[in-house]
């Protein structure tokens, strides 16, 4: 791997100042989250839709699971082809639209949704963007052009968590917001020797989780592919039977109701000879690696992603980042 390739990969994988960025965005967006959340608690939308760079975009995956679990509001990922290719006229009145600032289709759909009476919210890199002027409410993520996949995912997910804390009127989630940057910073300083041992030379790897943890799995799989040149795939344990022969598997265990199912899946996989690294705040089967306990179960995916990317960046530093 050349010096230039290593620098590019580190830019994708490393985020040494992300905790400070999260602290700022949570502080600066607090009043917006409080005002919008209280409004939404009174005016519950019938459904929600999300517009991102793709239906498997990690931030969108996080929103989709949390909207359903925390709010009981289904969130549908928007497919640009519906309107751009097939000319669909979407009925969006009374809905909630969540726009991720980098999606090319965001601007036109935001305008259409607002004209129909939908409430539109953007998670944007900054205030001076066309999208920020086309929506009803804006959460500024304070991102820079050089920020990579991990920083963007954590910023988007933290903003979503903050909004839902006020929307649900949940004191436990609001308390978790205060602790989130510090525990994210701790997760970013962990060392997982077992991860380095089993993933250093693997060309094909799997990342599995369940529920909101799938957002972290999608982010980590993309980091492995884009940053390390590995063939990596994120799969839900509900869809992936435990079977050997597909390379090592990173299990991202949530701290919510899905934990027992993920534990049982990992135990069965280890019993069948699958090489797996089990990332969790609790002991688990296979080769366990430690994670700090999340300040709230729904914040655990952010810690899982942060700690995992720390290990990916270490692989990139050692030059064991795959063929590219």
C-alpha positions in Angstrom: 0.0 0.0 0.0 1.4 3.4 -1.0 1.7 6.4 1.3 -1.1 8.1 -0.6 -3.4 5.1 -0.3 -2.7 4.9 3.4 -3.5 8.6 3.8 -6.7 8.3 1.9 -7.8 5.3 3.9 -7.0 6.9 7.2 -9.2 9.9 6.2 -12.1 7.4 5.7 -11.5 5.5 8.9 -10.1 7.8 11.5 -11.9 10.5 13.5 -9.7 11.7 16.4 -11.8 14.8 17.1 -15.2 13.4 16.6 -16.2 13.6 20.3 -15.6 17.4 20.3 -17.7 17.7 17.1 -20.5 15.7 18.7 -20.4 17.9 21.8 -20.8 21.0 19.7 -23.6 19.8 17.5 -25.6 18.5 20.5 -25.1 21.8 22.2 -25.9 24.0 19.2 -28.9 22.0 18.2 -30.4 21.6 21.7 -33.1 24.4 21.3 -34.0 23.2 17.8 -34.4 19.7 19.1 -36.5 20.7 22.1 -38.8 23.0 20.1 -39.3 20.5 17.2 -39.6 17.5 19.5 -42.3 19.1 21.6 -44.2 20.1 18.4 -44.0 16.6 17.0 -45.2 15.1 20.4 -48.4 17.1 19.9 -48.7 16.6 16.2 -47.8 13.0 15.6 -47.2 12.3 11.9 -48.9 9.2 10.3 -45.7 8.1 8.7 -42.1 9.2 7.9 -39.7 9.0 5.0 -36.0 9.4 4.8 -33.9 10.6 1.9 -30.2 9.7 1.9 -27.5 8.5 -0.4 -29.1 5.0 -0.6 -31.5 2.8 1.3 -28.6 1.1 3.2 -27.1 4.5 4.2 -26.0 3.9 7.9 -27.6 7.1 9.2 -30.9 6.3 7.5 -30.8 2.7 8.8 -30.4 4.1 12.3 -33.3 6.5 11.9 -35.5 3.7 10.4 -35.1 1.4 13.3 -35.4 4.1 16.0 -38.5 5.7 14.5 -40.2 2.4 14.5 -39.0 1.2 18.0 -39.0 4.5 19.9 -41.9 6.3 18.3 -44.1 3.6 16.6 -43.8 5.7 13.4 -42.7 3.7 10.3 -40.0 5.4 8.3 -39.7 4.5 4.6 -36.4 4.9 2.7 -37.0 7.0 -0.4 -35.9 5.6 -3.7 -35.0 8.5 -6.2 -36.1 6.3 -9.1 -39.7 6.5 -7.9 -40.0 10.1 -9.0 -37.0 10.6 -11.3 -37.4 7.5 -13.5 -41.0 6.4 -13.0 -42.6 9.8 -12.5 -44.4 8.8 -9.3 -46.5 11.4 -7.6 -46.0 10.7 -3.9 -48.7 11.5 -1.4 -46.8 13.0 1.4 -49.4 15.2 3.2 -49.2 14.8 7.0 -45.9 13.0 6.9 -42.5 13.7 8.4 -39.5 13.9 6.0 -35.9 13.5 7.2 -33.3 14.7 4.6 -29.7 13.8 4.7 -27.8 16.7 3.2 -25.7 14.8 0.7 -28.6 13.1 -1.2 -28.9 14.4 -4.8 -32.7 13.9 -4.7 -33.2 15.8 -1.5 -33.9 19.3 -2.8 -36.7 18.5 -5.3 -38.4 16.2 -2.9 -38.2 18.6 0.0 -39.9 21.3 -2.0 -42.7 18.9 -3.1 -43.2 17.5 0.4 -43.5 21.0 1.9 -46.0 22.1 -0.7 -48.1 19.1 0.3 -48.0 19.9 4.0 -45.3 17.5 5.2 -43.0 18.6 7.9 -39.5 18.5 6.6 -36.2 18.4 8.5 -32.6 18.3 7.2 -29.4 17.0 8.7 -27.0 19.3 6.8 -23.3 19.9 6.8 -23.8 23.6 7.4 -26.4 26.4 7.3 -25.6 27.9 3.9 -26.8 25.1 1.6 -29.8 25.0 -0.8 -31.3 22.2 1.2 -31.2 24.1 4.5 -33.4 26.8 2.9 -35.9 24.3 1.5 -36.9 22.6 4.7 -38.9 23.5 7.8 -36.2 22.8 10.3 -32.5 22.3 10.2 -30.0 20.4 12.3 -26.5 21.6 11.5 -23.9 18.8 11.8 -20.9 21.2 11.6 -19.1 18.8 9.3 -16.1 19.6 7.2 -15.4 18.5 3.6 -12.6 16.2 4.9 -14.8 14.4 7.4 -15.1 10.7 6.6 -17.8 8.0 6.9 -17.5 7.5 10.6 -17.8 11.2 11.6 -20.8 11.7 9.3 -22.5 8.6 10.7 -21.9 9.6 14.3 -23.1 13.1 13.7 -26.3 12.1 12.0 -27.1 9.5 14.5 -26.4 11.8 17.5 -28.7 14.4 16.0 -31.4 11.8 15.4 -31.0 10.5 19.0 -31.3 14.1 20.3 -34.5 14.8 18.4 -36.1 11.6 19.5 -35.2 12.3 23.1 -37.4 15.4 23.1 -40.0 13.9 20.7 -40.6 11.0 23.2 -40.3 13.4 26.1 -37.8 10.9 27.6 -35.6 12.1 30.5 -33.4 9.0 30.3 -32.5 9.8 26.7 -31.9 13.5 27.5 -29.5 12.5 30.3 -27.7 10.2 27.8 -27.1 13.1 25.5 -24.9 14.8 28.1 -22.7 11.6 28.5 -22.5 10.7 24.9 -19.4 12.6 23.7 -17.3 11.4 26.6 -18.2 7.7 26.2 -17.7 8.0 22.4 -14.2 9.3 23.1 -13.5 6.3 25.4 -14.7 3.9 22.7 -12.3 5.5 20.3 -9.3 4.6 22.4 -10.0 0.9 22.8 -7.7 -1.8 21.5 -9.1 -5.1 20.4 -6.1 -7.5 19.8 -8.5 -10.3 18.8 -9.9 -8.2 16.0 -6.5 -7.5 14.7 -5.5 -11.1 14.9 -8.4 -12.5 13.0 -9.2 -9.7 10.5 -5.7 -8.7 9.5 -5.3 -11.0 6.6 -9.0 -11.8 5.8 -10.2 -10.8 2.4 -13.8 -11.6 3.0 -15.5 -10.6 6.3 -19.0 -10.4 7.7 -20.5 -7.9 10.2 -23.8 -8.9 11.9 -26.1 -7.3 14.4 -29.8 -6.7 14.9 -32.2 -3.8 15.2 -30.6 -0.4 15.6 -27.2 -2.2 15.7 -27.6 -2.8 12.0 -26.7 0.9 11.5 -23.3 0.3 13.0 -22.9 -2.9 11.0 -23.6 -1.0 7.7 -21.1 1.7 8.7 -18.4 -0.8 9.7 -18.9 -2.9 6.6 -18.5 0.2 4.4 -15.4 1.2 6.3 -13.9 -2.3 5.7 -14.7 -2.1 2.0 -13.9 1.6 1.2 -11.0 2.0 3.7 -9.4 -1.4 3.7 -10.4 -2.9 0.3 -12.1 -5.9 1.9 -15.2 -7.7 0.7 -17.4 -6.9 3.6 -21.2 -7.3 4.1 -23.5 -6.3 6.8 -26.2 -8.8 7.6 -29.0 -9.1 10.2 -28.9 -12.2 12.3 -32.5 -12.6 11.4 -31.4 -13.2 7.8 -28.0 -14.8 8.2 -27.8 -18.4 9.5 -24.6 -19.2 11.4 -22.4 -21.1 9.1 -18.6 -21.5 8.6 -16.7 -20.9 5.4 -17.3 -17.2 4.8 -14.4 -15.7 6.7 -14.3 -14.1 10.2 -17.4 -12.4 11.5 -17.6 -9.3 13.7 -20.7 -9.5 15.9 -21.9 -6.1 17.1 -24.1 -6.9 20.1 -26.7 -4.3 21.1 -27.6 -3.5 24.6 -31.4 -3.6 24.0 -34.0 -6.4 23.8 -32.1 -7.9 20.9 -29.0 -8.8 22.9 -30.2 -12.4 23.9 -30.9 -13.2 20.3 -27.5 -11.9 19.1 -25.8 -13.8 21.9 -27.6 -17.1 21.0 -26.7 -16.6 17.3 -23.1 -16.0 18.1 -23.0 -19.0 20.4 -24.4 -21.2 17.7 -22.0 -19.8 15.1 -19.0 -20.4 17.4 -20.2 -24.0 18.0 -20.2 -24.6 14.2 -16.6 -23.4 13.9 -17.2 -19.8 12.8 -14.4 -17.5 13.7 -16.1 -14.6 15.4 -15.2 -11.5 17.4 -18.0 -10.5 19.8 -18.1 -6.8 20.6 -20.2 -6.0 23.6 -20.4 -4.3 27.0 -21.1 -7.8 28.3 -19.1 -11.1 28.1 -20.0 -13.2 25.0 -19.1 -16.3 23.0 -16.2 -16.5 20.6 -13.4 -14.0 21.0 -14.9 -11.2 23.1 -13.8 -7.6 22.9 -14.9 -5.0 25.5 -17.0 -2.0 24.9 -18.0 0.7 27.5 -21.6 0.6 28.5 -23.7 3.0 26.5 -25.5 5.8 28.4 -28.7 4.5 26.8 -29.3 1.2 24.9 -30.2 3.1 21.7 -26.9 4.9 21.8 -25.0 1.6 21.8 -24.7 1.5 17.9 -22.6 4.8 18.0 -20.2 3.2 20.5 -20.0 0.0 18.4 -19.2 2.0 15.3 -16.6 4.2 17.0 -14.7 1.3 18.6 -14.8 -0.8 15.4 -13.5 2.1 13.3 -10.6 2.5 15.7 -9.6 -1.1 14.9 -9.9 -0.5 11.2 -7.7 2.5 11.4 -5.1 0.4 13.3 -5.2 -2.1 10.4 -4.6 0.7 7.9 -1.7 2.0 10.0 0.0 -1.4 10.1 -0.3 -1.7 6.3 -2.6 -4.7 6.6 -5.5 -3.0 4.8 -6.0 -5.5 2.0 -5.3 -5.2 -1.7 -7.5 -2.2 -2.3 
